[in-house]
Amino acid sequence: MSEQKQAEAERELVEMARRVLPGGGFGNVSHEVVIAEGRGGRVWDVSGNEYVDYLLGSGPMIVGHAHPEVVQVVQQVAAKGATFFANNEHGIRLAAEIVGAVPCAEKVRFVSTGAEADAYAMRLARAYRKRDKVLKFEGGYHGMSDYGLMSLAPKRAGNFPQPIPDSAGIPKSVRDEVLVAPFNDLETVASLIREHRAELAGIIVEPFQRLVPPQPGFLEGLRKLTEENGLLLIFDEVVTGFRFAYGGAQEYCGVTPDICTLGKAIGGGFPLAAIAGRADIMAHFDRGAVAEDAFMTQIGTLSGNPVAAAAGLKTLEILKRPGAYDQIFKTGRALMEGFAQVLKDTRLPARVVGAAPMFDVVFTDREVKDYRSAMGDDAMLKRCNALLRERGILKGENKCYISLAHTAEDVRFTLDAFASAIAALRSQRAA
Ligand SMILES: Cc1ncc(COP(=O)(O)O)c(C=O)c1O
């Protein structure tokens, strides 16, 4: 197809999307680009433009797009039937792999999305402790449930611990069941526990909150406080699971929660997520193991789907190979250091925040330690992202994910594009 025809085809799709999809898209990222294909660390849009891809499907494609070994196993498994609503070998083997890898995982329950996993994990804490309240952190992302949407991205600074709902349609009563604290602030957590201990079931936290690393002692402090007060500690490892280390952030940080949630990487690009945790807690999913009123009904049409599980298992097998994490960290570090150098040279009020497997630029001159301090100049970031896209770099609104498939050439190309985008940004600012 000629370039002109390809561009026309993309325009038609964008128009069709506007007609049939609310807001013209799936709700995730900018709708001006329609992706046609991905291979390794790159994607192509319908117009034929090529991008180095740091969006990575929002994280699942950690071994790269269309990895030949993943594609092969998916084709083989799909050819034998896509789903059964019954136990299947791939799902069972994936659960066994998770139990072997993730420190807190003694049992695993599969669902299809991270949002579901988080909603069930919070319910599990409530069922186990027989109390209703859960503490989360401002800016912590735990999916799109009514509870997850409490103070995920509040536009105004509320008073802790009152949550601010991020969506219309959430019952007012949900606000009474969620307490909100600032990330990296153990003192506030301790005082909220003192005040609400009798009603509190547990704490849910992203060990790296979006990009913000835990300060030394923060996760350890949460572990200690939850243990001392008989609360469950839930790590949301939907992003960090199998990304920071094979055993996730809990292995990387050396702090083991009671329950964790997993998603993204474990489905190899297909819809699959999980709740994993201590056997006595996970027993609430087992009607035979707990009293009838302690049992948690949990059914999902696609739970443990064999194609997704096989894709996930193969992805994990690739990640387990010697050198895989070294490679991801090396690529991420080179980009973080390169970005930081460009920002330093240009003296823009900006910093690189995160860790090698996922990071981004925050346009701020303050130290970033929680949700409020991570709120940089959003308009500037949007312009920077657009300038990068014009230069062949695709990334999330506020995150770059690194894959095993990104090459040294991708890094060089990206650093050149970044330097050029920042130069353009500076001249726009000056104009
Ligand atoms: C930390 C975290 N938890 C949960 C979720 C929700 O996962 P899903 O989009 O599969 O529902 C996400 C999604 O990005 C996430 O980043």
The ligand as an SDF file (V2000), in Angstrom:
LIG
                    3D

 16 16  0  0  0  0  0  0  0  0999 V2000
   -0.4100   -1.0720   39.9610 C   0  0  0  0  0  0  0  0  0  0  0  0
   -1.5990   -1.4410   39.1180 C   0  0  0  0  0  0  0  0  0  0  0  0
   -2.5810   -2.1530   39.6850 N   0  0  0  0  0  0  0  0  0  0  0  0
   -3.6630   -2.5190   38.9840 C   0  0  0  0  0  0  0  0  0  0  0  0
   -3.8060   -2.1940   37.6650 C   0  0  0  0  0  0  0  0  0  0  0  0
   -5.0380   -2.5830   36.9130 C   0  0  0  0  0  0  0  0  0  0  0  0
   -4.7680   -3.5800   35.9890 O   0  0  0  0  0  0  0  0  0  0  0  0
   -5.7540   -3.8040   34.7520 P   0  0  0  0  0  0  0  0  0  0  0  0
   -5.5750   -2.6340   33.8360 O   0  0  0  0  0  0  0  0  0  0  0  0
   -5.3180   -5.1150   34.1730 O   0  0  0  0  0  0  0  0  0  0  0  0
   -7.1210   -3.8740   35.3180 O   0  0  0  0  0  0  0  0  0  0  0  0
   -2.8110   -1.4580   37.0330 C   0  0  0  0  0  0  0  0  0  0  0  0
   -2.9340   -1.0740   35.6110 C   0  0  0  0  0  0  0  0  0  0  0  0
   -2.1140   -0.4130   35.0330 O   0  0  0  0  0  0  0  0  0  0  0  0
   -1.6840   -1.0580   37.7890 C   0  0  0  0  0  0  0  0  0  0  0  0
   -0.7170   -0.2930   37.2320 O   0  0  0  0  0  0  0  0  0  0  0  0
  1  2  1  0
  2  3  1  0
  2 15  2  0
  3  4  2  0
  4  5  1  0
  5  6  1  0
  5 12  2  0
  6  7  1  0
  7  8  1  0
  8  9  2  0
  8 10  1  0
  8 11  1  0
 12 13  1  0
 12 15  1  0
 13 14  2  0
 15 16  1  0
M  END
$$$$
